[in-house]
């Protein structure tokens, strides 16, 4: 049997994608028509034309998530595999993966060494509990620039080596030159040791993965030699602040639903999110060497959001990229307050805007071009939403202050009375609210039906969902303003710094909250005051926006509170399955061993180098195709497995 036959069957993929496109376009057209009919009755001005255009774009964007959530809900409710559409039984244990060499690689940069070692140890000990844990090794790839932190890294990893030896080998390497950031860190590893390993499991400093999940990923790669990458769905955990609990509850409730819908229409061209995923080493090395973009930062130079690009380059070369929505025990940690969350978004915004320059890159799969576009729109819609509200405000004030022209023609017998269209306005408002909120409602319904105990019971699940929706509505205007400011900063030429992410919970002092939100508060006050005085009716329609901006500082302060977060936990609110039913890897994290100060750091293994040629975005296929590297001591296992091989 040819290796191509091992690929998961994806029936009617083109029909799925066409059907989704038709649903999105039809819903957007209906919403756009309703808005056009509302605006045109008294004559469309240039401002109202702008409002219509901005509305169509933003409404179209939210309909994608709307239909994706509906698809995911139906598939999970019917217990169907989103890729093959087969009925799902209880997931069987992972098959024995056979002979393999897999590296768990964790790139770090100025992280807390004790936290890195503790999290990595929990993953390693969970792996060692599996009967098929042989073949794995671990690499901590440091890009740390601070010598004091680096010395603590040495001690922490040396202790980890001592505790896990001889059952699991742990290696540490610190780069002298951190060019290319995380992508450059991984490329340096591949050029030094890539010939030694069949697969790479990429972990972030805050990643936690269960041993059964790791073995399942290797088994899946072994079973389908056409697969170049498998991405899991990482769920946020271990956050104690109000904002952190809100974030992880929303992710636990809605991420599996949306990921299932995405898997349904993405097929074999899923995306890579940079961590908690397994890559085929020779596919990654042969096709994912990243060039710099022409021009200066922020839109030129090093590619920040490298993961989307690596998935696109791998798919361009014929390798399948999968999203596995059934694997559990894949976790990450998230920033504990709005300011740190926004700082992380600032980096992602610059990287995702860079992707717009790659939309016309040679040879890319259409789905990867959509990933680039959707990634940028995820943030650009904040700016478009803000512009639509500003233009709508100007138009509303102009209409409220202007006088209606009852006789537009010179010899007109009957006046042109102002026309209102409540029969269209209210349905459009309700429909927009439904499109925005239905994904949250569907996530709640699915958990309510299938796993209420994992969220503390049905009553607490309902109360938590209502609280999560309320917080999301309140912080949305502030996030809109922050994202809009970040986008304008990138477009004006300001580049982002590369700092370690702050994950530890801390309450934001009032001084810091006010310092970062005073402009938002001022804008909210001016917006509310001007509409109240000049367009009183629009003032009430706009109340969710100006209220969120006026409350910006209290929201930042209160949602960062660890005290209130603990109170919510004791009340059973915003609880998630990782707390109610913690898995072994999270339980082991709570009891991680302390570092041994007397331990000595062992050197990394001898180099087993391989080439990682820099790719081109302007030429495809290459004139001289890159040779696929062959793993050491595996002369037959990977023979004749090129994904572009013809079917026999």
CORURMO-V252249 format. One line per field, one symbol per residue. phi: phi as a letter, one per 40 degrees, with the letter a starting at -180 (. if undefined). A space follows every 10 residues. Layout:
phi = ???
//
This chain:
phi = .ccccccdcb cfcccccccc cccccccccc cccccccccc cbgccccccc dccccccccc cccccdcccc ccccccccfb ccccgccccc ccdccccgca bbbcbbcbaf cccccccccc cccccccccc cbccgcbbbb bcbccccccc ccddcccccc dccccccacb bbbbccbccg fcccccccdc ccbcccbcbb bcbccbcbbc ccccccccdc cccbcccbab bcbcbcagbb cccccdcccc cccbcccccc ccddbcgcbc bbbgafabbc dcccccbbcc ccccgccccb gccccccdcc cccccdchcc bbbcccccfb babbdcaccc cccccdcccc cccccccbcb ccgccdcccc dccccccdbc cccccccccc cccccccccc ccbcccbccc bbcbcccdbb bccbccdccc cccccccddc cccccccccb acccbghccc cccccccccc cccccdcccd cccccccccc cchccccbbc ccbccacccd ccccccbccc cccccccccc cccbadccdc ccdccccccc cdcdcccccc cccccccccc cgcfcbdccc bccccccccc bccccccccb cccccdcbca cbcccbcbba cccbdccccb ccgbcbcbcf bccccccc
//
